[in-house]
Amino acid sequence: MTALTKQRKLHVTFSTTLNNLNLKPGVYGSDKKPVLSTDTEGEPHTSYTFMRNSGLIFLLGALSLSLAADVKSTLDSSGIIASFPGDETYAAASSSFNLRFSYQPTAITYPRSVEEVSKVVKIGAEAKLPVVARSGGHSYIANGLGGGDGAIVVDLSNLKNITVHQEAGIAIIETGNRLGDIATTLGKFGLGLPHGSCAYVGIGGHAASGGFGFASRMWGLTLDTISAINIVLANGTSVTATSQYNADLFWASRGAASSFGIVTSIQVKIFSAPSTGTIFQYSWDGISSETAATILGGIQRFIHTGDVPPHLGGEINLFKGSVIGEISISFAGGWYAPHETLNATVRPLLAALPPVSRTSFFTGTYLETAENLAGGSLDTTAPDGHDAFYAKSLMTPEASPISDKAMLAYTTYLATEGFNAEVGWFIQMELYGGKTSAINAVSLDATSFAHRRSLFSIQFYSSAPNNVPPYPESGFAFLDGLVSSITSNSPTGWGYGAYPNYIDDRLADWRYRYYGAHYTRLRHLKSVYDPYNVFHFPTSGREMCWLTKYCLFAVVLPITLAADLKGSLTASGISASFPGDSSYSSASAAFNRRFTFAPGAVVYPKTPQEVSQVVAIGASQGLKVVARSGGHSYIANGLGGRNGSIVVDLKNFKKVTVNSAQGTAVIEAGNRLGDVATALANNGRAMPHGTCAYVGIGGHAAYGGFGFASRMWGLSLDTIQAVNIVLANGTTSRVTNDNNPDLFWALRGSAGSFGIVTSYEVKTFTAPPSATSYKYSWNLNFTTAATAISNFQKFVQTNIPSSLGAELVLGKGWSSGMIYFELSGVWYGNAGELNAILDPFLSKLPAYSTKVNKTGTYIQSVAYFAGGSLDTSAAAEERDTFYVKSLMTPESSPISNSALLAFTRYLAVQGFSSKTEWFIEMDLYGGKNSAVNAVPASATAFAQRSSTFTIQLYASSPGRQPPYPQYGFTFIDEDINGPLTFIHKGLPMRLSLTAHWAGLMGMPAQPSSVLVLTDSFTQRLYQLHRRQARRLYVKLYHFQELRNIDTQDNSGKLRYYGDHYNRLQGLKAQYDPKNLFDFPIGVTS
């Protein structure tokens, strides 16, 4: 339920709560849509603009005047009532329930029939504008206004019919009705429906994503009562969905309807209302956090283990105490049975708890209890109210109730941090579960609503002072910490969820928390029913793409443009996969499951001429074009790093032509490293590259290309003698140091920003006659580990041969305080020579736990670190769900001993307790004889030529499956002196996004970030050392992880490209002035 506005009826006064929240009597709802007071003139606050995290921004200023005029003209000529910017009605019509958000729709329409709804949808689709429904307008993040500027809003307030078929036990309810209207109408027939108790909440959104009320343990959620849905789809057709007809759509619409169409009416099962009902409340005022935890634990056990009748519905409410260290609690709810039986039911609970401070009871008819909960009236004709607020939710698993430890941390946080909070707040813990709950009796897969095994649904709600903007930043931190007080003190893998109707614009892992295991199926159905994303409501810029954050899936191409794209590609005869095709799901799958993007098409050209055709099509239609060689980008840049791009998959470009006599090879960009290594080895040749067989040579060589042979031969890009590339104008060019030298320079370090590379001509090397793969491992205490790294730094500055490739690998130790420590690599010679070279370092370490020395051919050493095989013909390697960061340490300033000790101590303690699966690789780039650093920094666009180590910190989600947990991002930030800070304080480092995930191999990575640096920590890191040398390794784009550094801001790109960026930007303007080849952190003109 919502704010305790019902307390007037209950004859209870919580003066502190009411003063803090300024709650308006009469709007207390079971789905936590607290409607708060208007200003002193009685008008809603509409003059504020405090948008947070708005995603896809359709600013009216960005709409052409002709487009806006066309929309207005078309709507006017259709006879549909509408309000437009500049109209007298527009300010009130576009006012958001939550004043944190202020959006400007292109038009707010008021259709009077299903046919008019259909017309509006078609007009919006044709104008390439998002279309959204507004039933009651209570979206916590203003999705009923589009969640951003420029949407066409379909206000359903004219669709108000309710038809009751009492004998059949059903009612047909149009979606312009509010809950007060429905309760009143059904009440006249002695009937009821499970729903929230805020009279002003609209049934459309309420039933679309849940619909909880005090009767839900008895009758289920609102969406559980739905037997048919009438919905207008993206193509403008109106269809009916039932369990027999359009069954997939029926399934999806009961849990995520807003992403699939405009629901105009629902047919629901109705229930005979109980003859009597009692609204009860038991209150404990001014109690300590320990007592509060005892009370919460007692109520939890009562619901979880007791035979609590389904006709008991309830919630626990928590409020600020009158002094620090105290809070107040109430257990309130509805009892839908004779009043005298309530005491017998709750007596065992109360007997086990501290004495209550006060009680309150109201008994009446079922309709009277609904009126009581709504503050005394179900009338919705008066103006609604507003608030400036932020809310979060948490659905606790019935199989694993909140632990005593978490409960105490939770109440302690409220009694201390809650007392000092700048915001007004309340918490409601709704009773979802228990043995007899009708909600959890429904099969998990019966609907797309994903929460059928929850005990509580908890809402955490906080308002700005006086309920007006601006909402203070401290409020976000307060609620984040409050939720963390529970989750961080719960077992590893605690399977909590979040309630979609309490939508949170800052929730990182929203896909899993809202939709759980259903997300994949919903995503597929979205592509079937709304492939061009007509119904979307962007809410956050943090994903930095066109994909709508809370809309499930979208190609995000206007219908006509998508049709043109498909028509053009089909006519060209080029093989392609489009949204809705059976091949599309696998074709658009990202290597890192943290990212899901929806390309406009994935094309598979067979020749450079076909690549040229694709580029020309993309340019003519204003779409971004990206290359995909192996698809290993850490942030899915091979899918465009956003929605709507054309992906040029180069898998058909697989030739490797070796000229052993000249020591060269022509390698087409669709080859993977395993293919390249094998083809060269068959001719007695080799080149430097990483050892993950599946990585594509296209991206690998474009931005670096490090492997164990790099100290001997350089990076992959250092071997390039010519690049064959399709440029933005569609021409195919062979670029060398003599022909287009500026472009040749740029392509060796940032090729993806300049065109589609179809092949490289490279220098090759005679494969060494023997190679020894080695690996030594220890389990060391952190002090010894720090000393070992320090000794290794000194060792590599001695005159070690360039034919030694090496890395240190760190991982979780066998116990707290210990670290797994490994030295591994390849010596391009025999084992006896290797032992003599490594002995000065090994002799300073304890006896190793394991040792591997394998001498064989060069290609055998490559295969060894590739896991035993270089074959890439099998199914693609397993994907992962991960987060990575890296840094490159300057050769002129090694990591200090104090920094290393702090670093290893942190890994040995906090790292041991981390729930992520993590490792750290310290790849040896430098040393006196390194070929990587022998190349002048100005010779190529690759900017890192004076590093000793490239350090990768990599963390996977438990089981490597999505969602990636929030604690993975916050792991390092929990201690302000996280690992990167320790090192960074000890040297003027170069931040890098480097290194590839694959096993124990010295290979460069791709877009990512590390273990767990959070936004604030990353920002702090940059701020503290902004005057120091900071360079990011281009292959590891930080994307969402570096969102505090604007990806469209050149200052962020300087961290990747260093002093080269200005020159690169000038060349970009020359070769790709319209940014056809564009992706996050790419070079822009």
N, C-alpha and C positions, 0 to 999 in steps of 0.2 A: 504494500500500500504506500501511500505517499506521506507528505508532511502531515503532522498531526493536527490538521485543521478540524478533524472530527472531535477534538477534545471538548469543544463547547457542548456537544451533545452528551459527552461522557461526564460532564460536570467536573472536568479535570483541567487545571491550568498549569502549563509549563511556561512560565513567564520568560525564562531565559531563552528557551527555544523559539518562542513566538517573537520575542524581541530581536533575536539574531536573524531570523528568517523572514520576518514581516509577512507571515503567511495570511493569505486571504481565506476567511472562513467559507466553507461550502465547496471546496475543491480538493478533497482528499481522495486519492485514487489508488486502487490496488496495483496499478502498473506504474506507479511512481512518476506521474506526470504532474508535479506540484505546480499549481497555478498561483502566481504570487501577485501582490497588489500592484495597481497602477499608480501613477503619480497623483499629486494632490488635486489636479484638475480632472482626474478620472480617465485620462487618456493614456494609452499604452506608451511606453518609452520607445520611440522609433528613430530618434535622431542620432543614434550612436553607430559607429562603424568600427567594430573590434573583431575583424575576421582573424581566425587562427587556422593555419594549415589548410587553406583552401587549395584544392588540387587542380583539376582542369578548369582554367579560368576563362570563361566566356565573357570578358568585360564588354559592356555595352559600347564602350568607346572603341573597342576593337571590331565591333560589328559595323559593316559598311552601312551607311545611311540608306542605301537602296535596299539592302537585305531587311533592315528593320522596317522600312516602309512597305516592302513586299509582304512581310508577315502581318503587319497591321491591316493592310489592304485586303489580304486574303481572308483574314479572320472577320473583318467587317463585312465583306461581301458574302460570307457564309452565314451571317446572321447570328453568330455566336457572341454572347456577351463577353467582353474582355476589358481589362484595365491595363493601360500602357504607361511607360514612363512619361511624366508630365501631366497625366490625368489627375484630377482632384482626388480620386479614390485610390491612387497608386500607393501613397505612403502607408495608409492603413492596410491595404491589401498585401503589401510586401513586407510587413512587419513580422519579425521572427519571434517565436515563443521564447527562445533563448537569446537574450540581447548580446551575448558574446559574438553572435554572427549577424552580419548585415549584408544581404545579397540583393542584387538587382535583376530580377527576371526580365526577359524580353517582353513577356506578356503573361498575365494571369487570366486564365479563361474560366468561364462559368457555364459549362455545357448543361443543357436541360434534358438530355436524352443520351442513350447509348450511341445513337447515330452521330450526335454532335461530338461525343468523345472520340469516335472514330475519325471524324474530320480533323480534329485538333492533332491527333497523332500523325495523320498523314501530312498535315501542314508542317509540323515540327520536323518530321523525317526529311521532307523535301527541302526544307530550309537548312538542314544539317545542324539542327539544334537539339539538345537533350530535352526530353519530355518527362515530367514527373507528376505523380498524383499527390494531391493534398486532401486528406479526409478531415482531420481535426487540426492539423498543423502543429502537433506537439512533438515533432522530432527533436531530440536533444541537440542535434547538430544542424538543424534547418534543412534537412533533406527534402522536406515538403516545399521548399523554395528552390530546389535543385542542388543544394549544397555548394553552390557557386553561382557566379553571374551568368546571365544569358539564357537560362532555361525557359521553356514554355511550361507554365504550371497549369495543371488541370485541377482546378478547385471543384470538389464534388458536392458542394453544399446544396446544390439544387436537386441532388438525387437522394430524396428523403423518405421514400416509401418503405413501409414495413407491412408485409402481408403475412398474416398468421393463419396457418392451417392446423387448427387445434387437434382435430381427429387424427390427422396424419402425423402429428407431433413434430411439425417442421415450421419454420418461418423463413421468408425471403426478405433479406435486409439489404437495402441499398447502402452504398458505402459513404454517402454523405451524412449518415446518422452519427450522432455522438452517443456515448454510453448512457448518458442520462435519458436521451430519447428512447433508447432501446429498453432500458429497465422500466421506464414508465409505461410504454406500450405493452410489453409482455406482462407487466404486473396487473394490468387491467383484466387480463385473461387468467390470472392466477398462475402465471408461468414464469420461468426464469431461465437464465443463460449464464454460464460462468464468464465473468469478465471483471475488469478492474472497476474501481469505485469512483474515479475522478469523472464527474459528469461530462466534462468538456473534451475528453479524449475521443478521437474519431475511431469508428470501428474498422476502417480500412487498414490503417497501419497496425492497429492493435491486434487484429486477427491475422494479419499477414505474417507476423514474426513471433507469435506466442499468444498472449492474452491471459494473464493470471489475475485471479481474485480469490477472496476467501472461500468461495464455493468450488474452487478448482480441485481440491483434494477429493471432493465428492463427485464432480462432474467432468473434470479435466480442464485443459486450456480452451480458450475460445476456438482456436484452430482445430481442436479435436472434435468439435461439434459440426464442422463443415462437411456437407455431403455433396455440394456442387458449387462451382465458382463460375461466374460470368465475367469474362475478361477480354479487353481489347488488346490485341497483340501488336507487334511492331509494324506489321504490314497493314494495320488498320482494320483487320477483320475482327469481329466479335465472336467468340467461341465459348462453349460451355465445357468445363472440365470436371469429370467425375472419376470415380475409381474404375469405371468401365470405358469411358470415352475420354481420350486425351489423358490417359492415366499418368504418364510421366509429368505432364504439365500440372496435373492435379497434385501429384506428390510434391513437386517443387514449390507450388504456390502456397502450400501449408508450411511456411517456414521462411520463404524468401520471395513472396509474391511480387514485391515492388521492383525486383530486377527483371521481371518477365512481362509486365504489362500493366494496364490500368484496370484494376478490378472494379466493376460497376455494381455488382451485388453478390451476396453469398447466400446459399441455402443452408440453414443450420438445423440441427436437432435441438428441440426445446424440451424443458423439463417441468414437471409439476412443481410449483414452488412449495417449499416446506410451509406447514401451517403456522409455524412460529420460528422465530430466530432470536438469538441473544448476542448483542455486541458486548464483549467483556474486555476488561483491562486490569492487570495486576502490575503495580508499580513499585519500584525500589528507588528511592531518591538519595542522592548524595552518598554513594557507596564507593569503597576503595576499588582499585583495579583487581585486587585479589578476590574480593567478594563478587565483583562483576564477572570475573572469569568462572567462579564457582556456579553462579546463576546460569550463565550461558551454557556451561558444560552440562548442568542438570537438565535444562530444557532440551538440549541436543540429545541426551540419552533417552529422555522421555519420548521424543518423537522417533528416534532411531530404533530403539529396542522395544518400546511398549506397543500394545495393541490399541493405538489411538484411533478412534472411529473416524471414518472419512468425512463425517459431517462436522468435524472440527477443523476450521481453517484459522491460520494465525500468522503472526510475525513478531519478531523481537525488535524493539526500537531502542536506539541508544542516542543519548544526548550529552551535551557538555554539562559538567558539574558546576556547582557554584564556587568551588575553590579548586586549586590545582591538586591533582592526585585523586580526584573523584569524578565519577560520571553518574548519570541516571539511566535506568533501564525500565522498559515496560514490556510485558508480554500481553499482546492484544490480539483480538480476532473475532471470528464469528462462530457461533454454535447453532447449527440448524437442526435442532431437536428440542424437546421440552426443556425449559429452563432448569427445572429441578434436577435433571440428569447431568448438568454441567459440573456441579460440585463434586459428584462422585467420580467423574472422569479426571478432574485436575487435582483432586485431593492428594493422591500419591506424589505428584510432582511438587506441590506446595509444601508438603511435609518434609521433603528432602532439601528444601531451599531455605535461606534466611527469611525471617518474617518480612512480609510485604509492608510497604509504607501506606499504600492506598489501594482501593479497588473501585471499580465502576462497572455498572451493568445497564444495558438498555434492552428491553424485550419488546417485540412487536411482530407484525407480519413480515414476511420476507421483503416486500417492497419497502416497508418502513425502515427495516435495517439498512437497505440500500440507500435510502434518503439520509439516514443517520451517518453512514460512512461518507457520504458526499457533503457533509456539513449542514444538513438540514433540508436540502433542496436538490432535485434532479433537473431543474429548469436550466436550459442552456441559452435562453434568449438574451441574457445580459452579456456585455462584452467580456471576453476572456482576459486573463492577466498575463504578465510577463515576469521574467527573472533573468539575471545574468549569472550563469552557473556552470559548473563542471561536475560530471558524474562518472563514476566507474561502477562496474559490477563484477561479481564473482559467484559462480555456481559451484557449490562444494560437492564432491562425489559422495554418494551414499555409502559406497563401499569403504571409504576412508574418511570418516568425520574429522572435523578440525581437532587437532591434537591439543592436549592440555597446555603444552609449551606454546603453541601458536595462539591459543586463546588468551593466555596471560600476556603474551607480547602485544596482542591486539588491544586488550583493554588498558594495558599500561601506556601504550602509545596514545590512546584517546584521552586518558586521564592527565597526560603531561603535554604532549604536542598539541592535542586537541584543545586544551585549555588556552594555550597561547596562540592558537591559529587566528590569522587575520580574517578568515572567512567564517561565515555561519555554516553549520553543518548538522546533518543527522544521518543515521545509518538505519536501514531496515533489513532485517534478516527474515525473508519470507519462507514459510514452511512449505516446501514443495513435496518432500518425500514422506517416508515412513511406510510401514508395511501395507497400509490400506490406501495409499495415494492413487487416485485415478490417473494422475499425470504419468506416473512411472509405470502404470499398468499397460500403457500403450507401447507396442513394440518400437524399438529404436528406429527401425527402418520404415515404419509405417508412414511417416511424414518426413519432410526435410528438416524439421525442428530437431536439433541434435542433442537435446538435454533431457533424457528420460531416466537418468540414474542419479539425479541430484537430490540432496537432502535440503539444502538451503539455496535460495537465490538472494544474494546480498546486494543491496544498492548502497553505494557511498555517494552522498550528495552534498555539495558545498556551494554556497551563494556568495557573490560579491557583497561587500558592505552596502547596506541599504538596497540590495537587489538591483543595483544599476551598474553599468560598465564604468570603468574597466574592471574586468576580473583580474585579481592580482596574481602575479607569477607564483607567489608563495602558496597559493591554493592548489596549483598543480602538484607541487612538491609534497604538500601535505597529504593529498589523496594518494599519490604514488607511494609514499612511505607507509600509509595506512594499509593499502593492499599488500605491500611487501611484508608488513609485520606478520601477516598470515602465511603468505606463500613461501617466504624465505625460512619460515620455521616449520614447514611441513615436509613430509618425506620426499625423497628424490622421485621425480616423475609423477608427483601428485596431480591427478587428472582433473583439474578444475576447468570450468568453462566460463563463458560470459553471456549475458542475456542480450539478444539483438535489439530489443526494444529500449534498452538503456545504452544506446550506442555511444561509443567513446571515440572521438576523433584522434586520440593519441595512442590507441592500443596497437602495439607493434605486431603481435602475432594474431591478428583479428580473424584470419581465415580459419584457423583451428579453434580458437576460443568461441567464435560464434557458430561455425558450421561443422566443426569436427570432421569425422570421416565422410560426411556427406559432400564436402566441398568439391571433390573431383567430379562426382555425378552432376552436381549443380552447374559446375563450370561447363561440362559438356552440353547440358540442356540449354544453357544460356546461348551457346553457339548455334543451337538448333532453332530456338524460338526468337532470339534477338541477336543475330550474328553481327549486326552493325551498331549495336549499342545505342539504340534509340532511347531506352530507359536506363539512364545512368545518373548518378548523383555524386559527383566527385567531392571528396571531403578533406583530402590531405595532400600537400605537395611533397610529403616525405618520400613517396615512391618515385617521384620525378618522371612520370610517364603518363600516357593517356589512360591507362587502366584505372577505372574508378575504384576507389578503395573499398567501398561497401557494396558496390554493384559487383556481381560475381565474376563476370568475364566479358570481355568486349574486344572486338576488332577495332572499334572506334574509327571506322571509316564511314562517312555518310553513304547511304544506300546507293545513290547514283555513282559516286566515286568508286565504291567497291565493285559495282557492276562494270564500270568502265575498265577498271584494273583487270578483272577476270576476263572480260571480253578481249582486251588487248593482248594479254598473255596467251589466252587460248588461241587467238587468231595467229599469233606468232609461231605456234607449234612447239613452244618451249614447255617442258614438263613442269608442273607446279602443283602445290597443295594449298587449298583455300579453306577458310573457316567453314565447318560443316562437313568437309570431306572426311572419310574414315581414316585417312592417313595424317590428318592435321594435328591430332593430339600428340602423337609421337614426334612429328616433324617440328612442333613448337615447344617441345620439352627442354627445359634448361638443365645444364649440368649441375648447377647449384639450385636445389629445390626451393631455396628461399625466394626465388624470383619466378614469377609467371607472367610472361608477356604474350601478346596476341598479335603476331605479324599480319599485315594485310595479305601477304602471300609468301610462301617459301618456294623459291624456284630452283630448278636443277638444270642449268645450262650445260651444254656439251662442248661448246667451242667458245673462243674469245668473241666471235661474232654474235653469238647468242647472249653473252654477257653484255656486250655493247647494246643489244636490243633492249635488254632488261633495264639497263641504266637509262636509256632514252625514254622508256615508258615511265619510269619513276620520275624523271625530271619533268616530263610533260604533264604529269598529274600532281606534281608538287609533293611527292612522297619521298621519305628518306630511304636510302639504299645502303645496305651493309653486307659485308662478306662474312661467310661462315666457312672456316676451313676444317677445324676439328670440334668446334663448339664448346671449348673449355673455358671461356671467359667466366671469371668469378662472379660477375654481375650481369651475365647474359647479354653482353654487348653484341654477341653473334646473333642475337634475336632483335637487335636494335637498341637494347637498353630501354625500350619504351614500347608502346603499342603502335600498330599501324605501319611499321616499316616493311619494305620489301627485302627479304632475306635472300641473298645470292649464295646458295649452298654449292660448294665447289667439289662435291664428292665425285663428280664425273671427270675431274681433272687429276688423273692418277699416274700420268707417265713420268718416268725418271729415265733420262737419257744420259748415260755416262760416257765421257771421252777420257779414258785413262791416259792416253798419250799426252793430251794437253792438260790433264789434271783438273778437269772441269766437269760439271754436270748441269743439265737443265731439269729442274724439279718443278712440276706443276703443283699449284697451291692446294689441291685437294688431297695431297698425300699426307699421311700421318707419319710421325717420327719413326714408328716401327717399320713402315714401308720404305722410308728413306734409308734408314740404317741397313736394311736387308739388301736393297738394290745396290747401294754403294759397296757393301761388303762382298757381294757376288762378283764385283770387279776389282777387289783388292783395295777399295778406296774407303774414305771415311770423312766426316766433317763434324764440327762441334755442335752438339744439341743436347737437349734433355733426354731423359730415359723413360718417360712415360710413353708407351707405344702409341697411345690413342690421341695424343696432342697433335693438332694440325700444324703443318709447317708454315702455313700462311700467316697466322697471328704470332707464332713463336719467333719467326725470323723478322717480323715487322717491328718488334719492339725490344728485341734483345736476343734471347736464345742461349741460355747458359747450361752447361753440362760439365761433367768431370774432366772432359778434354779441353775445356775453355782456357785454362791457364796455359795450355800448350799451343792452342790454335786460335783462341779468341772466341767471341760470341758468334752465333749463327749469322747475324747481320754483318759481321766483319768479313765474312767469306763472299758476300754478294758482289758480283761483278756487273750484273745487269738485271733490271726488273722489267717484266712485261706487264703492263697495267692498262686497264680501261679507265679513262679519265671522265670527269663530270660531263663533258660535251659529247661523250659516247665514242670518242676516238680511242684506238688501241695504239699504245706507244711503247717502244723499247727504250728504256731510260738507262744511261750509263754515266760514268764520270766525264765522258767526252760529249755526250749528247744529253742536253738538259742537266748539267751538273748540279744546279740548285735543287731541282726536283729529286735527283739521285741522292743528294745529301738528306733531304727531308724524308725520303721513303725508308731510309735506314734508321728508324727510330719512331716513325709516326705514319707508316704507310696507310693504315686504315682510314685516316682523315683525308686522303688524297685520291683514292680510287679503289678499284677492285684488282688486286694483284692476281694474275692468272698463272704466272710462273716466275721462278728465280733462276738465274744463271749464276752458279757458285763455283768458287775454288774448292777443290777437294784435296785430300791429303792421303798419302800412302798409309794404309792401316798398319799400326804397330804390329810387329810379329808376335808379341806376347803382351798380355795385360793381366794384372793381378787385382782381383776384386777383394777388398778387405773390410772387415768389420770387427771392432773390439767393443765390448760393452761392460759397464760397471753399474752397481747400485751404490751411489756415493751420498754422503751427507752433504748438506748445502755448502759448508765451508770448503770441503775438499773439491767440490764441483767448481766453486768460484776460482779456487787456485788453479784447477786444471784448465779452465778457459783462459785465465791469465797467462799460464805457461804456453798454451797453444798460440796465443797472440804473439808471444815473443818468438816461439819456434818458427812461425811462418815468415817472420822478418829476417830469419837467417837465410843462408844461400841454398834454400831447398830447390830442387829442379822443377821446371815448369811442367814436367811430365807427371807430377803428383797432383791428383785431384782429391779434394777432401771436404768433409763437412762434419760438424758436430750435431748430434741429435739429442735433444732433452725430452724427457717424458715423466709421467707420474711415477714416483718411486714406490717401493714395496711397503713403505710405512711413512707416516708423517715425519717430515724433517729430512727425507731422503729424496734423491732424484735419480731417475734412469739416465745414464750418460753413455753416449756412444760416439766413437770415432769411426767413420766409414768413408769409402771412396774407391778410387782406382789408381793404381800405379802402372804406368805403361812400361813395364819391364817385368823381371822375374821376382819371386818372393824373397830370395836372398837379398837382392838390392833393396827391396822395400823395408825389410827388417832393419838394415843398417841406417836407412834414412829416418825411420820413425823412432828408433831407439832413444835418441836424446829426449824426446817427449814422453814416450811410454815409461822410461825408467823413473820418472818422477811421480808416477801414479801407483796406486795399490795394484795388486794382482787383478787382472781382468776376470770377469765372470764367464764370458764366452769370447771365442775368437774364431773368425772365418778368414781364411786366406785361400782364394781359388785362382790359380794361374791357368790361363787358357788363351784363346784368340781374342782379338779386339771385340769382335761381334759377340762372343760369349760373355764378355764383361758387360756389354750393353744389355744383353738379354737378362743377365743376372739381376741387374737393378730394375729391370722392367717386370720382374716377377717370374722370370723363367721363359717367357715367350715374347716375340715381337710381332706375332700374328695379329692383325686387326680385322680379319675377316669374320670373326665371331661377333655375336651381339655386342653392342657398345658396353663399355665398362660400367660398373655400378655408379650411379650418381650419388650425391651427398647433399646434406643440408648443413651449411657451415658459414663461418665468419672468420676472416683472416686480416691481419695487419703485418706489416714488415718494416724494417728500416735497414739502411745501408750505412755502415760505420766508416768514417774517413780514415784512410791509411795513415795520415799524418797525426792523428790523435786517437790512439787506441782507447778502448773502454777502460776506465779506471778500476782499480781493485775494489774500492768502496762501492762503486756502482755494481760491479759483478756480484759482490757479496749480498747486497740488498736484493738484487735480481734473483739469485738462486735461493735465498731464504724465502722470498715470496712464493716462488714456484714450489718449494718443498713443503710449505705449510698451506697457503691458500690453494695452491695448485692441487695438492693432495685431496682436499675436500671438494674441489670443483666437480660439478655433475656433468660437465662437458667432457667429450673425448678429445684430448688436446695433445699436441706435440709442438716442438720448436726445432727448426733447422737453422743452423748457422753455416751457410755455404761459403766456402773460401773462394772469394773473387781475386784477392790480391796476393801479396807476397812479392818478394823482390823480382822474381822472374815471370810474373804473370803477363800473358799476352793480352788479357783484357785491358789492363791498365797501361799497356805500352802504346795503345792507340791514342793519338791526341784527342782531347775532348771536342775539338772543333771539326774533326774529320767526318763525323756523322751526327745526326740529330739525337742520337742516344747520349744522354748527358752525364752518365755516371762512369767516370773513368779513373777514379782514385779511391776506391773503396777496398777495405780489407774483407769485411763480411757483408753478405746480405742475409739478414735474419728474418725468418718467417715464423710467425706465431699463428697457429691454426687450431680452431676448435669446432668440432662437429656436435650437432644435437645428439642426445642419447638415442642410440639405435640408428643414427644418421637419417632419421626420417623427419619430415616437417611436422609441426612447426618448429622453427628455431626458437629456443626458450629465451625469454627476456633476461634471465640470469646469465646467459651466455654473453650478452652485451655488457651487463653490469658487473661481471666478475672482477675485472680490474678496477673499475671505478669505485668499488666498495672500500678500497684502501686508496687514499689520495696519492700515495706513493706506489703506483702500480709498476709492473716490470718495465714498461717502456720509459716511464719517468725516471726510474732508477738509472737506467743506462743513459738516458738523455741528459740527466744532471751531470753525468760523468764525462760527457764529450759533446762537441758540436756536431751532432750526427746529421745524416741526411735521411729524412724519412723516406721510406720506399714502399711501394706496393709490389712486392716481388714474390717470386717463387711459386712453383706449382705444387699441388697437394700430393702428387703421387709419391708415395713411399719414401724410401731413403735414397734420394738421388739429388744431385745438385742441379735442379732445373728451375728455370724462372717461372714465376707465377703470373697470375692474371688478376683482374680486378678484385680487390678485396680489402681486408683489414684484419686485425689480429685478435687472438684470443677473445678479448672482450673489452676493448676500449669503448666507452660510451661517448655520446655526443659532448657532454659537458667536459669530460676528461680530455677528449681529443682537442676541443677548443682551448682548454686550459694549457694543454701541451704546446699548441701553436702560439698562444699568446705569450707564454713565458719565454719562448725561445724564438720569437719572430725575427730577431736580428741575426740568428745563427743560420748557417747553411742548411737549407731544408729542401731536399729534392725527393720526389716520389718516383719510384720505378714505374714507368708507364704501363707495363703489362698488368699492374695490380691496381686498377682504378678503384678508389674508394667511391662509393656511390651514395647510397642512403647513409652509409656510415660516416661520410664526411659531409653530411648535409649542412653542417655549420659553416662549411666553406662552400660558397655558392658555385655550383658546377658551371654556371654561365659567366662566372667572374674570372677574369684573366689572372687575378692574384692567386687563385686556387690552382690554375693550370701551370703557373710558374713553378709550383712544387714538383710537378712531374717533369717538365721540360727545361727547367733552369733558365740559364741565359739564352737558350736557343728559342724560347717561345716567341719573341718578337719577330725573329726571322721566319719562323714557321708560320706565324699569323700572316705575314706579308705574302708568303708563297701560297697560303690557303686562298687569299683574296685573288691571287692570279689564276690558280688552277681550279678552284671550286668556290667561286664568289657567292653562290646561293646556298652553300652548306648542304649540298645533296648528300654527301657522306658525313653523317652527323650522328653522334652517340655521346653519352655522358663522359665528360672530361676529354673529348676529342678536341682537336685544334679547330677553332672557328674563325671565319673571316670577319 
